[in-house]
């Protein structure tokens, strides 16, 4: 996660294929963490706790639409 996050934020120009690869790597890392039911407003920005899909988390972390 740290490697892909750093790569996405520090490079000025990324090819779409490089972004896609980095997003996929982030999604796989999130999926390996297992199912979580304790996601709260600190991750979601919402007041009620709910589960997020890995693509939603990756999109939110990278300021992208899912």
Number of C-alpha atoms within 10 A of each C-alpha: 14 8 10 17 15 10 15 17 11 10 8 7 10 13 8 9 9 14 15 12 13 19 20 16 17 22 19 14 13 17 14 9 8 8 11 10 10 9 14 14 12 9 12 16 10 11 9 9 15 14 13 14 12 17 18 16 18 20 14 15 12 14 9 10 9 11
